[in-house]
Amino acid sequence: MAMSPSAMAPTPDCMTNLLNLSDCLTYVEAGSNLTKPDKPCCPELAGLVESSPQCLCYLMDKNATANYGINIDMERALKLPN
């Protein structure tokens, strides 16, 4: 059964969740020279995965984040769980 487009739309809370991941942004933004994310990043990411996993997909969409002036290095972002 296919999902309707409205069922796949991100909730407005996804931008709030992006702001809550601010400790991760310095690591995942393109051009970052950090070798590891700031310490609070991991609990913030874990909280997002637990509370709003659908927002993680939205936040990993380069077009969605670019609209807000955030250029995410997807390779670094995908390494965050490690």
Secondary structure by P-SEA (a helix, b strand, c coil): ccccccccccccaaaaaaaaaccccccccccccccccccaaaaaaaaaaaccaaaaaaaacaaaaaaaccccaaaaaaaccc
